[in-house]
Amino acid sequence: MREEPTLRIPFGVLALLMALLAYGIVVATFIPPLIASWHTFVQTLVYLVLGLIWLLPLRRFLIWMETGNWG
């Protein structure tokens, strides 16, 4: 348990926001031209998967922000 304040949390929040912004820009820039001709239902599935995929590394990142360890 953390006794003293640490800069990991504010830096972690800023890094998370920047990473999500970069991920969103990449998805919004490069994915639409690739899937524009696909059926609407398939496009929806692609965006659903891409909208959830960023959650995969989030648990370990939040653990690092709180404890300083990646595991």
C-alpha positions as CSV (number, residue, x, y, z in Angstrom):
1,M,0.0,0.0,0.0
2,R,1.3,3.4,-0.9
3,E,2.2,5.7,2.0
4,E,3.4,8.8,0.2
5,P,2.2,10.6,-3.0
6,T,3.9,9.6,-6.2
7,L,4.1,11.1,-9.6
8,R,3.3,7.8,-11.3
9,I,-0.5,8.5,-11.1
10,P,-0.6,11.9,-12.7
11,F,2.0,10.8,-15.3
12,G,0.1,7.6,-15.9
13,V,-3.2,9.4,-16.4
14,L,-1.5,11.8,-18.9
15,A,0.2,8.9,-20.7
16,L,-3.1,7.0,-20.8
17,L,-4.9,10.0,-22.3
18,M,-2.2,10.6,-24.9
19,A,-2.1,6.9,-25.8
20,L,-5.9,6.8,-26.2
21,L,-5.9,10.0,-28.3
22,A,-3.2,8.5,-30.6
23,Y,-5.1,5.2,-30.8
24,G,-8.3,7.0,-31.7
25,I,-6.6,9.1,-34.3
26,V,-5.0,6.1,-35.9
27,V,-8.3,4.2,-35.9
28,A,-10.3,7.1,-37.3
29,T,-7.7,7.9,-40.0
30,F,-6.7,4.4,-41.3
31,I,-9.6,2.1,-40.7
32,P,-12.5,3.9,-42.6
33,P,-10.9,3.7,-46.0
34,L,-10.1,0.0,-45.5
35,I,-13.7,-1.0,-44.5
36,A,-15.8,1.5,-46.3
37,S,-17.1,-1.0,-48.8
38,W,-17.9,-3.6,-46.2
39,H,-21.5,-4.3,-45.0
40,T,-22.6,-2.0,-42.2
41,F,-23.0,-4.8,-39.7
42,V,-19.4,-6.0,-40.3
43,Q,-18.1,-2.4,-39.9
44,T,-20.0,-2.2,-36.6
45,L,-18.3,-5.3,-35.4
46,V,-14.8,-4.0,-36.5
47,Y,-15.4,-0.7,-34.5
48,L,-16.7,-2.7,-31.5
49,V,-13.6,-4.8,-31.4
50,L,-11.3,-1.8,-31.9
51,G,-13.2,0.1,-29.2
52,L,-12.6,-2.7,-26.7
53,I,-9.1,-3.8,-27.7
54,W,-7.5,-0.9,-25.9
55,L,-8.7,-2.3,-22.6
56,L,-6.4,-5.3,-22.9
57,P,-3.2,-3.6,-21.4
58,L,-5.2,-1.4,-19.1
59,R,-5.2,-3.7,-16.0
60,R,-1.4,-4.0,-15.9
61,F,-1.0,-0.3,-16.6
62,L,-3.3,0.6,-13.6
63,I,-1.4,-1.8,-11.4
64,W,1.8,-0.1,-12.4
65,M,0.3,3.3,-11.6
66,E,-0.7,2.2,-8.1
67,T,2.2,0.0,-7.1
68,G,5.1,0.7,-9.4
69,N,5.2,-3.0,-10.5
70,W,3.9,-4.4,-13.8
71,G,2.5,-7.6,-12.3
